């Protein structure tokens, strides 16, 4: 057992469909500056292409980081609480007791809906213990929302 991995934990990892969804967003963000540098390089000096090449290298590096982040994001439902972990280099583990949950929200933008995934956001009285799980398959997100809400009501610990 390590500090972030309870004994016998059966982690549920987020969908790998989150990787292309994040990559599309990232590369669309880079597209305008990259196109601008290429056009500027054609019109002025070939040296500007080094900036475009650097931007492509940064884009590739961030793409690798996105892959690593998504494959480290997981959750586990236990009897009394929900644990959410994320990160590889900077690890984060959030434990949310069911009795402290105020409400559970499921959201999905157009790109997430196209990939059939959603984000489950847990809200508690303390903003420091709010947790979110991105990349949950839509059906699982609805099931998770219902299950967490019912467990929260069953274990309500007065605030």
C-alpha positions as CSV (number, residue, x, y, z in Angstrom):
1,X,0.0,0.0,0.0
2,X,1.2,3.5,-0.8
3,X,-0.2,6.8,0.3
4,X,-2.3,7.1,-2.8
5,X,-3.4,3.5,-3.3
6,X,-5.5,1.8,-0.6
7,X,-5.1,-1.9,-0.1
8,X,-7.1,-4.0,-2.5
9,X,-8.3,-0.9,-4.4
10,X,-10.2,-1.8,-7.6
11,X,-9.8,1.5,-9.5
12,X,-12.1,2.4,-12.3
13,X,-10.1,4.4,-14.9
14,X,-11.6,7.1,-17.1
15,X,-12.3,6.3,-20.7
16,X,-9.4,6.7,-23.1
17,X,-11.8,8.6,-25.3
18,X,-10.9,11.6,-23.2
19,X,-7.4,11.6,-24.8
20,X,-8.6,12.5,-28.4
21,X,-11.1,14.9,-27.0
22,X,-8.4,16.8,-25.1
23,X,-5.9,16.5,-28.0
24,X,-8.4,18.1,-30.4
25,X,-8.9,21.0,-28.1
26,X,-5.2,21.4,-27.6
27,X,-4.3,21.3,-31.3
28,X,-7.1,23.6,-32.2
29,X,-5.7,26.1,-29.7
30,X,-2.3,25.8,-31.4
31,X,-3.6,25.9,-35.0
32,X,-4.0,29.7,-35.2
33,X,-0.5,30.6,-33.9
34,X,1.0,27.8,-36.0
35,X,-0.7,29.0,-39.2
36,X,0.3,32.6,-38.4
37,X,4.0,31.6,-38.1
38,X,3.9,29.6,-41.3
39,X,2.3,32.5,-43.2
40,X,4.8,34.9,-41.6
41,X,7.7,32.6,-42.6
42,X,6.5,32.4,-46.2
43,X,6.1,36.2,-46.4
44,X,9.3,37.3,-44.6
45,X,12.1,35.0,-43.6
46,X,12.6,31.2,-43.4
47,X,13.9,31.7,-39.9
48,X,10.3,32.1,-38.7
49,X,9.8,28.4,-39.4
50,X,12.0,27.6,-36.4
51,X,9.2,29.2,-34.3
52,X,6.7,27.0,-36.0
53,X,8.9,23.9,-35.4
54,X,9.2,24.8,-31.8
55,X,5.5,25.2,-31.5
56,X,5.0,21.7,-33.0
57,X,7.5,20.3,-30.6
58,X,5.7,21.9,-27.7
59,X,2.4,20.6,-29.0
60,X,3.8,17.0,-29.2
61,X,5.2,17.3,-25.7
62,X,1.9,18.5,-24.3
63,X,0.1,15.7,-26.2
64,X,2.3,13.2,-24.4
65,X,1.5,14.9,-21.1
66,X,-2.3,14.7,-21.9
67,X,-2.0,10.9,-22.5
68,X,-0.1,10.4,-19.2
69,X,-2.7,12.5,-17.3
70,X,-5.7,10.8,-18.7
71,X,-4.3,7.3,-18.0
72,X,-3.6,8.2,-14.4
73,X,-7.2,9.5,-13.7
74,X,-9.3,7.0,-11.8
75,X,-11.9,6.6,-9.0
76,X,-13.0,4.0,-6.5
77,X,-16.4,3.7,-4.7
78,X,-16.0,2.4,-1.2
79,X,-18.7,1.9,1.5
80,X,-18.3,5.3,3.1
81,X,-16.6,7.5,0.5
82,X,-15.5,8.1,-3.0
83,X,-11.7,8.4,-3.8
84,X,-10.5,10.2,-6.9
85,X,-6.9,10.1,-8.0
86,X,-5.1,11.9,-10.7
87,X,-1.6,12.7,-11.8
88,X,1.7,10.9,-12.1
89,X,4.4,13.4,-11.2
90,X,2.2,15.6,-9.0
91,X,-0.3,13.1,-7.6
92,X,-3.6,14.1,-6.1
93,X,-6.0,12.0,-4.1
94,X,-9.3,13.4,-3.0
95,X,-11.5,11.5,-0.6
96,X,-15.2,12.6,-0.5
97,X,-17.4,11.1,2.2
98,X,-20.8,10.3,0.8
99,X,-22.5,12.0,3.8
100,X,-20.8,15.3,3.0
101,X,-21.9,15.5,-0.7
102,X,-24.4,18.2,-1.3
103,X,-25.1,17.5,-5.0
104,X,-23.6,15.7,-8.0
105,X,-23.6,17.2,-11.4
106,X,-22.9,15.7,-14.8
107,X,-21.8,17.9,-17.7
108,X,-20.7,17.3,-21.3
109,X,-19.8,19.8,-23.9
110,X,-20.3,19.2,-27.7
111,X,-16.9,17.5,-28.1
112,X,-17.4,15.3,-25.1
113,X,-20.9,14.3,-26.3
114,X,-19.4,13.4,-29.7
115,X,-17.0,11.0,-27.9
116,X,-19.8,9.7,-25.6
117,X,-18.1,10.9,-22.4
118,X,-19.0,13.3,-19.6
119,X,-17.6,15.0,-16.5
120,X,-19.0,14.1,-13.0
121,X,-18.6,17.0,-10.6
122,X,-19.1,16.4,-6.8
123,X,-20.0,19.3,-4.6
124,X,-19.5,19.4,-0.9
125,X,-19.9,22.1,1.8
126,X,-16.1,22.6,1.7
127,X,-14.7,23.7,-1.7
128,X,-11.4,22.0,-0.8
129,X,-13.1,18.5,-1.0
130,X,-15.0,19.0,-4.2
131,X,-13.9,16.5,-6.8
132,X,-14.4,15.9,-10.5
133,X,-14.0,12.9,-12.7
134,X,-13.6,13.7,-16.4
135,X,-13.9,11.2,-19.2
136,X,-16.6,9.0,-17.7
137,X,-18.7,7.2,-20.3
138,X,-22.2,8.8,-20.5
139,X,-24.1,5.7,-19.2
140,X,-21.6,5.3,-16.3
141,X,-21.8,9.0,-15.5
142,X,-25.6,8.8,-15.1
143,X,-25.3,5.7,-13.0
144,X,-22.6,7.2,-10.9
145,X,-24.6,10.4,-10.4
146,X,-27.6,8.4,-9.2
147,X,-25.6,6.1,-7.0
148,X,-23.6,8.9,-5.4
149,X,-26.7,11.0,-4.8
150,X,-28.6,8.1,-3.1
151,X,-25.5,7.1,-1.0
152,X,-25.2,10.8,0.0
153,X,-28.8,11.0,1.1
154,X,-28.5,7.6,2.9
155,X,-25.4,8.7,4.8
156,X,-26.3,12.3,5.3
157,X,-24.1,13.8,8.0
158,X,-25.7,17.1,9.1
159,X,-23.7,20.2,8.2
